[in-house]
Amino acid sequence: MKESETAETEPNSAWQGRLLVIAAALMWSTSGFFAKAPIFDDWPEDSRGMLLAFWRALFASVVLATMVRRVQLTWRLVPMVTLFAVMNWTFLNALVYCEPTLAIWLQYTAPAWVFLISWVWFRQHPTWGDWILLFFATVGVTVILRAEIFGASPIGVRYGLGSGVCFAGVMVTLRWLKEYDAAWLVFLNHAVTAIVFSPFLISTGIYPSGQQWIYLAGFGMLQLGIPYLLFARAVNSISSHEASGLALLEPLLVPVWVFLAWHNSSSYEPPAWTTIVGGCFILSGLIVRYFGVKKKI
């Protein structure tokens, strides 16, 4: 291949990766639409999160199993599936002890951890735009968390931060295993998670009925399984710290879909003004990153 053709291919591949992350973030951001659906109001609130997590992981596994091309075994799968399962466990515990908004934003401290790990471990040198995105994202998340964190349960905050570290680990290990079949990696993550959570389901004896099956299938396949596959394929062509920065679109869009779908519901709560201000900082960072400075450090 000629040098000019290579130069054209690499930018095209990078932008394809970015578009895949954006598509994944859009699909991830529909979590509130499914989780807040009134159709699950008859499930006990204290066990609803774990039940949703099990069925979501199970249906994600079902759709991903049809896409696996190669079953590949390596010891490196162990830290990946462990981090994914622990991420789900810590996030669900954060939901139990904290407000959902706080739990989500604590998990989205992940880009800062990914930035550090990618720089130190993978020697992926960030651009000035990456540094600026990190700065704006840090300010935005700090503004949001400052308002949310006062009065929050310390153990809930620790679980939320733990989920952020594990989420970062998942992103990094997907990049680490980029030569493996992405569908196999993501299927394995969700299948192990479903197995880990299955004893809880059995202990409750609570099972879906009627239209709940449709919502759960959509929750697992469209909100979780397919977007994780898109993200795993994206990190083949862009760095994990860039992918994690773009993934910040997810928590920004969650309240948008919740408002559009359930704003007439009696249980609807609008986002705080600090969430809007923090979100503006994060959006500003993304705009600067992709339409501003491009110089490498």
N, C-alpha and C positions, 0 to 999 in steps of 0.2 A: 504493500500500500504506500502511496506517495505521502510525503510529509504534509502537503496541503489537505489531502483527504483525511489523514489522521487528526489534524488540527480541527477539521470541521466535525469529525465524528465525536470527539471527546466533549465539546460543548453541547452537542445535540444529546448525547447520552446523559450528561449532567442535568439538562433541563427536563429530560424524560423522567429522571429520578425525582426531581423537585415536584413535577406534576403528579407523580405517584404518591408522594408524601401529602400533598395538598388534598388529593382525592381521599387518601386514608383518613386525614384529619377531619374532612367533611363527614365521612361515614362514622368515625368514632364519636363525633360531636352529637350524634342523634341518641346518645345514651339516655339523656334526660327524657326524650320523647317516650322511650320504652319503659324506663325505670319509674317514671312518674305517672304512667298510664293508670287511670282510675280502675281499670279492670283487675289490678292486683291489690286493691284496697282490702279485699277479704282475707288476704294472707297476713298473719301476725307481723307487726312492724319489727319486732325484735329479731325475727328470723328471715324476714323478706330478702335482705341483702344476700345472705348465703344461698338461699333458694334460687334467686335470680342468677347468682354467679355460677351455680352448678349447671342450670339449664342453658345458660348462655354459652358456657364452655363446651357442653355436650353437643349443642346444635352447631357450634363453630367447628367442632371436630368432624361432624357428619359431612358438612359441605367441603371441608378441606381434604378429607379422605379421598374424595373423588378427583382431586387435582394432583395428588402425589404421583410423581413420575419415578422416583428412585428412593428406596429405603437404604439409607447410609448410616452406619454405626461408627461412632468414635467416642472416646472418653470426654471430648469437649462438649458433647450434648448434655452431660450431667450438670455442669454449672448453669447452662442455659435454662433447662427445665426447672431446676431448683430455684433459680432467681425468679422465674415466671410464676411458679406456685407460691413462693413467699411474697411476691409483689401482690398477688391477689389476696392472700391472707392478711397482710398488713393493711392493705387498702380497705378491706371490709371491716377490720377492727377500727380503723380510723373513722369509718362511717358510723360505727356504733357509738364511739365516744365523742365525736365531733359533729358539727354541722356538715352536711354534704359538700357545700361550697368550699369550706375550709379544707376538707379532705382532698378534694380534687386539686386545689391549688398547692397544697403541700406535696402532692404527688408530682406536680409540675415544677418542682424545684429540680427535676431530673436533668433539664438541659445544662445546668451549671455543672453537675457531676459528669455528664457525658463530655462536655467541653474539656474538663480536666483530664479525664481518663483517655480520651482520644489524643490529646496533646502529649501526654506522658507515655502512654502505652503504645499507641499506633504511630506516634511521631507525625500526626497530621497537623501541619502548620496552618493555623487560622489566618484569615485575611483581616484587614482593618475593618471591613464590613462585619465580619464575625464578632470582633471585639465590641463594635458598636451595638450589634444586636444583643449580645450578652449584657451590656450595660443597661440598655433600655428595658430588656426583659427582666433583669434583676430589680430595677427600680419599680417596674410595673407590678411584679409579683410581691415585692415588699410592701407596696402601697395597699394591695389587696389583703395580704396576710396581716398587716398591722391592725387593720380594722377588725378582721375576723378572729384574730388569735387571742385578744383580751378576754379573759373569762373562760377560755377553752380548757378542756381537760388536758393536763400535762401528758398523761399517758396516750391520749388520742393524738396529740401533736407528735409525739415520738413515733407512733405507728404511721402517721402520715408522712413524716420525713423518711422513715424506713421504706415506705412504698416508693418514694421518690428515688432513693438510692437503688432499690431493686429494679425500678423501671429503667433507670440509666443503665444498669447492668444488662438488662434484656436487650436494649438497643445496641450496646457495645458487642455483646456476644453474637447477635445476628450479623453484625458487620464482620466479626471474627470468623464466622462460619459461612461467609458469603459464597464459597465455592460449592456448598452443598445445596441440594434442591430446597428452595424457599418454602414450597408447600409442605414438604416433609418436616422441616423445622417448626413451622407454625402449627401444623397438625399435632406434632408431638407435645408442644407446649400446652395446647388446649386439652388434649386427651389426658395428660397427666393431671392437670388441674381438675378436670371432671372426676377422675378417680379419687383424688385427694378429698374432694368435697362430698363424694357420694355417701359416706357414713352419716354425715349430717342430714342429708335428705332422708335417708332410711329412718333415722331416729325421730324425725318430725312426723313422718307419715303424711305429709302434705304434698299433693300432686296436682298438676294443672288440670283444667277442665274447659270445655267449650272453646271460646275464642282466645283464651290464654295461650293455647298451643300455637296459634298463628303469631301472636306477639312474641312469644319466646323464640320461635323459629327465626323471625326477622331480627330479633335482638342478637341471637348467636351468629347467624349467617351474614347478615348485612352490616350490623354495627361492630362486630368483633372479628369474625374469622376472615372475611375477604379483605378488610382494611389492613389487618396484620400481615397478610400475604403481600399486599401492595407495598407496605412499608419494608418488609424483608427484601423484596426485589429492588426497592429504591436504594438501599444502602450498598448495593453492588456498584452503583455509579456515582454516589455522592458520599461525603464523609458523614459519620454518625452524628457529629456535633452539629452539622448543618441540618441534617434530617430532624434532629430533636428540636432545633430552633423553629423550623417550619411547623412542627407538630403542635406548637403553642397555639395554632389556630383552633385546635380542638376545644380547650376550655373557654376560648373567647366566643365560640359559636354555640356552646351548650345552652346558655340562657336564651339565645335567640330562638332555637327550635322549641324549647319549653314554652316560651311566651306564645309563639305562633300556634302551638298545638293545644296548650292547656291553660291559657290566660283566663278563660272563663270558669275554670274549676275553682271550687271554694278553697282548695288546699294550695293554690298557686301563690308563690311569694316572689316579687320582683327582685332583681339583683340590687345590691347596695350601690350608692353613688361611687364608693371607693373602687368597686369592681369595674365600673365604667371608666373611671380615671386610669386605673391600672391597665385596663385593656387598651386604652388609647396609647399609653407608653409602649406597650408590646407591639401594637400595630405600627407605630412610628419606627420602631427598631427594624421591623420586617421590611418596611418601605425603604429605609436607608440601606439595609443590607443588599437589596436587589436592584435598587435604582440609584444608589449613591456611590460611595467609595468602594473601589475594587482592589486597591493595592494590597499586596501580600506583605506580611511582616517578615 
